[in-house]
Amino acid sequence: MFTKEDGTYSGTDIIKYPFKVIHNELGIENCRFYDLRGSFATRSLRSGVEIKDVANNLGHKRIETTENYYIFSSIENLKNVTETFEKNFRILDDDIYFHKEK
């Protein structure tokens, strides 16, 4: 992501200082530069981009690195997991209850 015109890696220092200045001026706390990479990875995957392509853009040789360190669950996704569990539990509970009645 941070390359020179000839394609060689340039490092992240060119963006870290402006990032620090901007987020300090806006009063954003608990935000690291690498959090942007996680947001990029998560949003890309949620938009339908293949994980291999996201891993490649982040410079990871293994998709497991991307999965383990850069993909985050949103509050909405966590709520969906909980709602799905509760719905399936109710169905299972109803099945058990009705089988006992027979």
PyMOL commands that set and color helices and strands:
alter all, ss='L'
color gray80, all
select helices_A, chain A and resi 13-25+33-46+51-58+63-70+75-101
alter helices_A, ss='H'
color red, helices_A
deselect
rebuild
show_as cartoon
